[in-house]
Amino acid sequence: MPLATLASTGPPRLPLPSRKRWTVAEFHQLRSATWLESRRLILVEGEILEMPNPSPPHDSSLGLTEEALRAAFGRGFWVRGQMALVLGLATDPVPDLVVVPGGPRDYAEHPRSALLVVEIAESSLAYDCGDKADLYAAGGLREYWVVDLAHRQVIVHRDPVGDAVRLHGAKYQSITVVGADGTLASISLSGRTIAVRDLLP
């Protein structure tokens, strides 16, 4: 081919790189890989995010909160720790704790909703109270608690509503802060309360 022709056509066009959007099924398969066992991954609208590894206070609060929820909800409810919660085909935020009705034998597949979602927040507080709260609201989850270790309080989110301005198209209308000396009453519990202090290390 003459040099003038090569110059006019230029280099061959190659396909541009594209982002890989993951499905929940692909994400769960990936998380089972042994080389990823020590990494905290979540899936949000097809994108895999890596969360900070938990600190000892985070782990202590996780254990304390799980114990408190089991005692408060009792039989007929399952408190799931750091397990899948499928919110659509491309979202699994793998919450720290969720409460679902029934027991383990009632779930042949991962739950797609929950009565209560709880995140233990230390370095992730801004995300847990921001975009992640909006994500849970978009999933229609009626009640979401954030155990704020730095300020020794629990931030209670309720009443999800649509909001086109938010990243995930929803938000919680009601946000209440309960201090260490206060008590929590889940809307899914009748007449039982949980002391905030019992959730804090």
C-alpha positions as CSV (number, residue, x, y, z in Angstrom):
1,M,0.0,0.0,0.0
2,P,1.5,3.4,-0.9
3,L,2.7,5.6,2.0
4,A,0.2,8.3,1.2
5,T,-2.7,5.9,1.5
6,L,-1.4,4.7,4.9
7,A,-1.1,8.3,6.1
8,S,-4.7,9.1,5.1
9,T,-6.3,6.1,6.7
10,G,-4.4,6.4,10.0
11,P,-3.9,3.5,12.5
12,P,-6.5,0.9,12.8
13,R,-9.3,1.7,15.2
14,L,-9.3,-0.5,18.3
15,P,-12.3,-0.9,20.6
16,L,-12.3,1.4,23.6
17,P,-12.1,-0.1,27.1
18,S,-15.4,-0.5,28.9
19,R,-16.4,-0.9,32.5
20,K,-17.4,-4.4,33.6
21,R,-20.8,-4.4,35.3
22,W,-21.2,-7.4,37.6
23,T,-24.4,-9.3,38.4
24,V,-25.2,-10.6,41.8
25,A,-24.6,-14.2,40.7
26,E,-21.1,-13.2,39.3
27,F,-20.3,-11.3,42.5
28,H,-21.2,-14.2,44.7
29,Q,-19.0,-16.5,42.6
30,L,-16.2,-14.0,42.8
31,R,-16.5,-13.6,46.6
32,S,-16.1,-17.4,47.1
33,A,-12.6,-17.3,45.6
34,T,-10.0,-18.1,48.4
35,W,-7.7,-15.2,47.4
36,L,-10.5,-12.7,48.3
37,E,-11.5,-14.2,51.6
38,S,-9.9,-11.5,53.6
39,R,-11.3,-8.6,51.6
40,R,-14.7,-6.9,52.3
41,L,-16.4,-6.5,49.0
42,I,-19.9,-5.2,48.3
43,L,-21.8,-4.9,45.0
44,V,-23.7,-1.6,44.3
45,E,-25.5,-1.3,41.0
46,G,-23.1,-3.5,39.2
47,E,-19.9,-2.0,40.7
48,I,-17.8,-3.9,43.2
49,L,-16.6,-1.7,46.1
50,E,-14.0,-2.7,48.7
51,M,-14.8,-1.6,52.2
52,P,-12.1,-1.1,55.0
53,N,-11.2,-4.2,57.0
54,P,-13.0,-4.1,60.4
55,S,-11.2,-3.0,63.5
56,P,-11.4,-4.8,66.9
57,P,-14.0,-2.3,68.1
58,H,-16.1,-2.9,65.0
59,D,-16.0,-6.6,65.5
60,S,-16.8,-6.3,69.2
61,S,-19.8,-4.1,68.4
62,L,-20.9,-6.5,65.7
63,G,-20.9,-9.4,68.2
64,L,-22.7,-7.3,70.9
65,T,-25.3,-6.0,68.4
66,E,-26.0,-9.5,67.1
67,E,-26.5,-10.8,70.6
68,A,-28.8,-7.9,71.5
69,L,-30.9,-8.4,68.4
70,R,-31.3,-12.2,68.9
71,A,-32.4,-11.6,72.5
72,A,-34.9,-8.8,71.5
73,F,-36.4,-10.5,68.5
74,G,-36.4,-14.1,69.8
75,R,-37.8,-17.1,68.1
76,G,-39.4,-16.7,64.7
77,F,-36.7,-14.3,63.4
78,W,-33.2,-14.9,61.9
79,V,-30.4,-12.4,62.7
80,R,-28.0,-12.8,59.7
81,G,-24.4,-11.5,60.2
82,Q,-22.4,-10.3,57.1
83,M,-24.4,-12.4,54.7
84,A,-26.0,-11.5,51.3
85,L,-29.0,-9.3,50.9
86,V,-30.0,-9.2,47.3
87,L,-31.5,-5.8,46.3
88,G,-32.0,-6.3,42.6
89,L,-30.0,-8.1,39.9
90,A,-26.8,-6.0,40.4
91,T,-26.8,-5.0,44.1
92,D,-25.7,-6.9,47.3
93,P,-24.4,-4.5,50.0
94,V,-23.6,-7.5,52.3
95,P,-24.8,-5.6,55.5
96,D,-23.2,-6.2,58.9
97,L,-26.5,-7.5,60.3
98,V,-30.1,-8.0,59.1
99,V,-33.2,-9.3,60.8
100,V,-35.6,-11.4,58.6
101,P,-38.7,-13.3,59.6
102,G,-38.5,-17.0,59.9
103,G,-35.4,-19.2,60.2
104,P,-32.5,-20.5,58.1
105,R,-34.6,-23.3,56.7
106,D,-37.1,-20.8,55.3
107,Y,-34.5,-19.4,52.8
108,A,-33.5,-21.5,49.9
109,E,-32.2,-18.3,48.3
110,H,-30.7,-15.1,49.8
111,P,-33.3,-12.7,51.3
112,R,-34.4,-9.8,49.1
113,S,-35.7,-7.7,52.0
114,A,-35.4,-7.4,55.7
115,L,-37.2,-6.1,58.7
116,L,-34.1,-4.3,60.0
117,V,-30.7,-3.6,58.6
118,V,-27.8,-2.6,60.8
119,E,-24.3,-1.3,59.9
120,I,-21.5,-0.8,62.4
121,A,-19.7,2.4,61.4
122,E,-16.3,3.6,62.3
123,S,-14.3,4.9,59.3
124,S,-17.3,4.3,57.0
125,L,-19.7,6.6,58.8
126,A,-20.1,9.1,56.0
127,Y,-20.8,6.4,53.5
128,D,-23.1,4.4,55.7
129,C,-25.2,7.5,56.5
130,G,-25.1,8.9,53.0
131,D,-25.1,6.8,49.8
132,K,-25.6,3.5,51.6
133,A,-28.6,4.8,53.5
134,D,-30.1,6.0,50.2
135,L,-29.4,2.5,48.7
136,Y,-31.3,0.8,51.5
137,A,-34.1,3.4,51.1
138,A,-34.2,2.6,47.3
139,G,-34.5,-1.1,48.3
140,G,-37.7,-0.3,50.3
141,L,-36.1,-1.3,53.6
142,R,-38.3,0.4,56.3
143,E,-35.8,0.6,59.1
144,Y,-32.0,1.0,59.0
145,W,-29.7,1.6,62.0
146,V,-26.1,2.8,62.0
147,V,-24.1,2.1,65.1
148,D,-21.8,5.1,65.2
149,L,-18.8,3.9,67.3
150,A,-16.9,7.3,67.2
151,H,-19.8,9.2,68.8
152,R,-21.2,6.3,70.8
153,Q,-24.7,6.6,69.4
154,V,-27.1,4.9,66.9
155,I,-28.6,6.8,63.9
156,V,-32.0,5.4,63.1
157,H,-33.3,5.8,59.6
158,R,-37.0,5.2,58.8
159,D,-39.7,5.9,56.2
160,P,-38.0,5.5,52.8
161,V,-39.3,7.8,50.0
162,G,-38.3,8.5,46.4
163,D,-36.0,11.4,45.7
164,A,-34.8,11.9,42.2
165,V,-31.9,14.1,43.4
166,R,-30.2,11.3,45.4
167,L,-27.7,9.0,43.8
168,H,-29.9,5.9,44.2
169,G,-33.2,7.8,43.7
170,A,-34.5,7.5,47.3
171,K,-33.8,8.6,50.9
172,Y,-35.1,8.2,54.4
173,Q,-37.6,10.8,55.6
174,S,-37.0,10.2,59.3
175,I,-33.5,10.2,60.8
176,T,-33.1,10.1,64.6
177,V,-30.0,10.1,66.7
178,V,-30.1,8.0,69.9
179,G,-27.3,8.5,72.4
180,A,-25.5,5.9,74.5
181,D,-27.9,6.3,77.4
182,G,-31.0,5.9,75.2
183,T,-33.0,2.9,74.1
184,L,-34.1,1.7,70.6
185,A,-37.5,0.3,69.7
186,S,-37.6,-1.3,66.3
187,I,-40.9,-0.8,64.4
188,S,-40.9,-4.6,63.9
189,L,-40.8,-5.3,67.7
190,S,-43.8,-5.0,70.0
191,G,-43.0,-3.7,73.5
192,R,-39.3,-4.6,73.5
193,T,-36.5,-2.2,73.6
194,I,-32.7,-2.4,73.2
195,A,-30.2,-0.3,75.1
196,V,-27.8,1.6,72.9
197,R,-25.1,0.9,75.5
198,D,-25.5,-2.8,74.9
199,L,-24.4,-2.3,71.3
200,L,-21.2,-0.4,72.1
201,P,-17.8,-1.9,73.0
